[in-house]
């Protein structure tokens, strides 16, 4: 098979100058066999179960990255929802111990993040769920690599408003770095490689490898080179670029799975941004033709982008999985962060954009003294969108103590700088009604 | 054959090809294809090489190529051919 120097040059340009890399290799492991009625036994069983995977995980990823010459930014572990391990114990203090133990294991084996400190409460909370919820603030406040979510809504069962309200209170009890590792979610799929949505879901084998790709810079360059193209031509060009990006994820996924001797799960074809310049999804939207992300036309541009990424990526991956849409996390995307700091983005803009992506409201700062009602109502809005549009969405808010709208708080690393947005603190009686909103007609379509 | 792509990019000067190919030869890496241009004093070279008889693995070879690149003031990279196969062929 021969390659034209231009074909080789194109790939090299993406790898060297357009920040094309693999955002995450996420090994997803079934940890339910470690369930024990006593917490000490559970911790030991968990360690014994995970150790054989963890000793091999990072070396395997590094071997593949070296062989291919491709950057893998993070190595992650996803475990079964910890709430399920807590069912026999039902004690929040045990949940904190599990959290800290998982965090310690991740650190010991060079795993950047571990996801699955999570519960599904979209129609109510069980004994294990309640223990996990009670532990969430302390568990995340006292760890550095642990991530989790509460799935408070689903197309099948509707929106658990009591769960939403409780989630808002929990978020407000978290420190900024902890809140950045937590989301309220809806319809979360089993095979998400991204944090904080990753967990080992039902219906999976004991272990699988899932891949998260990056490379919005590649697409931005393509779009910037086509200033006169009509939107259909542009869509086609984005699709072709997305194909190539996703192919790299497919290759790395297959190779790592082979190295580890576990099945390859799926590629999440969402091209993840980062706070680095030239690695931004919002920059693609602006290149499509917006003066600033958030301006009128943003929903149109994002829809065009998301659709092209899905269509290009679908062809490139043997199986697509996870969220597979478009990510516009505000602090984690340099151009989104800039727009937020300038006041060009509001919660309403983000809600509108959530209709055509798989993000929701992600990585936005709120004042530390924000009212739980307002936070809950905001989460409820996004959950309603997810349920009625039948797709996964999340809300990841970062309360910043003493901050006011317009302030910026630097979380560092991939999290970037969080801009605090204005969240009206007027009374919102809706939230105190509680209960679970029934599923919508999307549910009826499923029979 | 186990093919890889070596890319060299940087300001043009004497000895770039010699420096890089010397390392490849030393480790028994065969050059299968080579394309080189100088545009506005920027030197660019792409080589397709065969690693199947090499006496080091690709990681070690990369390290030595990068060191030589640093000495020559150019950027050197080496990538497995599968990257190009996956991204440029259906």
Interface residues (C-beta under 8 A of the other chain):
Chain A: X1 X2 X3 X5 X7 X8 X9 X10 X11 X12 X15 X16 X66 X67 X68 X69 X70 X244 X247 X248 X250 X251 X315
Chain B: X4 X5 X7 X9 X33 X35 X46 X48 X57 X58 X59 X62 X75 X77 X78 X79 X80 X81 X82 X83 X84 X85 X86 X87 X88 X89 X90
